[in-house]
């Protein structure tokens, strides 16, 4: 679908390390939204992390690392280092795999065609 292409481009179009981290976080938000687990209005990144972690079995602390990096990119005044961007991208890829595994192929495919708010 077209939204997959748009998301892939957003993930790859890195203007800065900060942008790359935010894009990686955004891709995970979009994927969670597609399968009915999206971030709720007014929910902070940390509240979203806690709720998602209680619903999906994620591996190896990827959700915590991505949330920490996204928080730094969104709210900290100091710069985001390239290593944070690389880690965020790797964490996002692992989280997408875990999310797809959790919801199964039918819900994954249905989510790909669900209208997106983004």
N, C-alpha and C positions, 0 to 999 in steps of 0.2 A: 504494500500500500504506500501511498504518497507520504503519509506521516512517518513511516519508517525511514524513508529517504531524507526527510527534513531533519529528523532526530540524528541520523548518522552524520549529516553535514554539520549540525550543531556540535556534535561530539568531536569532530575532526577539525573544525575551524577555530583553532586556538590562537588568539591574538596575544595572550599573556598567560602566565601560570595561573593567575587568579581566574581568568576567564575559563581556562581548561578545567579547573576544579568545579566551578559553578556549572559548567556544561555537563560534566560527569554526574554531578548530583541531579541535575535536571533530567537527564536520561533515565535515571532510576526513578525519579518522581513520576515521569510520564508512564513508564512501564507499570509501576504500582497502580497508577490511576486506571490504566487500561484494563486491569484485572480486578478492579473494584477495591483496591487497597490504598488508594491515593491519600495524599495529605489533606486533612480536613481544614476548613476555613479557620484561621486563627491558631492553628496548631504550629508550634515552633518546630524547628528541625529536630530538637531533642525529644519532644513529645512524640513526634512522628516516628522517630527511631525506636522509642520504647514500645509504642503500639505495634509497629511492624514486627519488631523482634518477638513480641508475645504471640504473633499470629503465624510467623514463618520461621522455620529453622534455617538460619543462615550459618555459613561456615567461617571459621577462622577470624572473627572480629572485623570482617570487611565493612559491615554496616557502621560500626563504631568509628573506624578510621575515616570512612567517607564523610560521616556526619561531622567529625572533628575538623576535617579539612574544609568542608563547606562552611562551617561556622567561622573558621579563620578567614576564609576568602570573602565571606559576606559581611563580617562584622569587625574584624581586627584591622587596626591601622597599619601594622607592619606588613611587609610584602609576603606574598606566598612564593615559596621557593619552587623551582622546577621539580625537585624530588617529590613535593607534595602533589603536584599535577600528575606525575607518573604514577604515584601510589593511588590517587583518586581514580584514575582511568582503570587501573588494574582491579581496584576494589569494585568499581561499577560493573565491570565485566563479570566478576564473580557473583555479585549480587543479582545481576540479570539471570545468570544460569540458575542460581538458587531459587529465584522467584518463579521462573518457568517450571522448574522441577516441582515446586510446591503446588502450583495451580494446575499443572497438567497441560497436555497439548490442546485440548478442546478450548479451554478457557484462554490460553495463550493466543490461539488463532482468532477466537471471537473478539478478544481485546484488540487485536490488530486492526479490526474493522469497526470498532466502536468509535463514535465521534469523540473527539478530544476537546477539552476545554482550553488547551494550549495551542 
